[in-house]
Amino acid sequence: MADHDDARRKRGLLTTLTRAGRSTENTARYVNPPVYRGSTVLFDTVEDRQRAVSSRYGRAVSYGVNGGANHHALEDAVAAIEGGDRCQIVSSGAAACSVALLSVLRSGEHVLVTDGVYGPTRQFCKSVLGNLGVEVTFYPPTISASELALAFRPTTRAVFCESPSSHTFEVQDVPGIAGVARQHGAVVILDNTWGVHHFQPFEHGVDISVQALTKYLSGHSDVCLGSVTVASPQLFEQVRDMVLALGQYASPDDCWLALRGARTLGLRLAHQHSAAIQVAEWLAAHPAVAQVLFPALSGAPGHDIWRRDFSGAASLFGVEFIDGFTIGKSHALLEALRLFRIGASWGGFESLALPTTGYIERLPAPDVGRSRVRLYVGLEAPEDLIADLKQALDAC
Ligand SMILES: *Cc1c(COP(=O)(O)O)cnc(C)c1O
């Protein structure tokens, strides 16, 4: 992508985030929609209620579970960030992945899923989809579009991508995969959590883009939410039908918090991209480190496709240690860190670290392969984070 397009996109995000999902009712002219909590909605006439209840895909407020002003405001903001047609909020990022898959798959059909997929999504595919009679094939994340074409069957209805992969950070050729999927009439679903805003899914042929809003978009480690954003009104109807059938619901308080977090998303993304580069470059030069799995780093795996398709990077990457830096040492390292704390998730203001080896099904067993950890660079000064890594590496 040309540099001026990147600059235009970043400028666009900053202004968009101050406008999206603003109060439209304006009864009291508050900038943000206040929190609307509620289950029952009252109507004066049967006809009014009938009209509201029958507006399945519209925004008439008819009952708590069907969503209200806070859901709609956040949906507008996420649709603007993702560049999609419409968005549906769900209870978590994991729910967003399962809702997206269930919306497009029926018994007897086949789905191609990247082998680099987020662990709980893999489990969902193997257990729930398997039990429902949906056939699942896991394909290598870096497969070429022409190789993937050979894996399609007459029953293939969907291709699930996640780029880069959870924990292993391979970058997928999403536009190439989408081209093949289109030829076979299959829907492309992308878990775009790492690529939030940096990767514009619908410009690259994706049909359904999933976000764990729990991560960067909320940004403060205090909310679990997910979103399913789609390219067409027809897909929105399929997603909405599934959400209503499952009774999927998110709290309006959480939607309000997520929208509040989203206002600073542009600033956080820009700052954390450059902070992560600084930390990753320092690590890459350390003698205990074999490689840093960060697509934004020049020379790293996936860097070429990242450069072609992304306008920036999440501050989440993997570190692979040299032979002889045992899994025990990598755990001692994590425990010696003071600013990076051990914990799941990412996208908040605080730096985090997790062991990877032994947790990823397709990586070699801990006693065979090199040890790996995952780091998330938060909003601390990058110099302090580097000093923290240095003291912990010196101590192991
Ligand atoms: C965290 C995460 C999810 C799940 O989000 P939750 O809100 O924690 O359920 C899904 N996909 C990716 C890539 C994630 O990082």
The ligand as an SDF file (V2000), in Angstrom:
LIG
                    3D

 15 15  0  0  0  0  0  0  0  0999 V2000
   -8.5920  -12.7280   22.9290 C   0  0  0  0  0  0  0  0  0  0  0  0
   -8.8870  -13.2120   21.5760 C   0  0  0  0  0  0  0  0  0  0  0  0
  -10.1210  -13.7680   21.2710 C   0  0  0  0  0  0  0  0  0  0  0  0
  -11.2010  -14.0000   22.3120 C   0  0  0  0  0  0  0  0  0  0  0  0
  -11.6340  -12.8380   22.9360 O   0  0  0  0  0  0  0  0  0  0  0  0
  -12.3590  -12.9240   24.3690 P   0  0  0  0  0  0  0  0  0  0  0  0
  -13.1000  -11.6540   24.4750 O   0  0  0  0  0  0  0  0  0  0  0  0
  -11.2580  -13.0910   25.3620 O   0  0  0  0  0  0  0  0  0  0  0  0
  -13.2510  -14.1250   24.3170 O   0  0  0  0  0  0  0  0  0  0  0  0
  -10.3510  -14.1780   19.9760 C   0  0  0  0  0  0  0  0  0  0  0  0
   -9.4110  -14.0370   19.0290 N   0  0  0  0  0  0  0  0  0  0  0  0
   -8.1990  -13.4890   19.2830 C   0  0  0  0  0  0  0  0  0  0  0  0
   -7.2260  -13.3450   18.1810 C   0  0  0  0  0  0  0  0  0  0  0  0
   -7.9010  -13.0680   20.5610 C   0  0  0  0  0  0  0  0  0  0  0  0
   -6.6890  -12.5420   20.8190 O   0  0  0  0  0  0  0  0  0  0  0  0
  1  2  1  0
  2  3  1  0
  2 14  2  0
  3  4  1  0
  3 10  2  0
  4  5  1  0
  5  6  1  0
  6  7  2  0
  6  8  1  0
  6  9  1  0
 10 11  1  0
 11 12  2  0
 12 13  1  0
 12 14  1  0
 14 15  1  0
M  END
$$$$
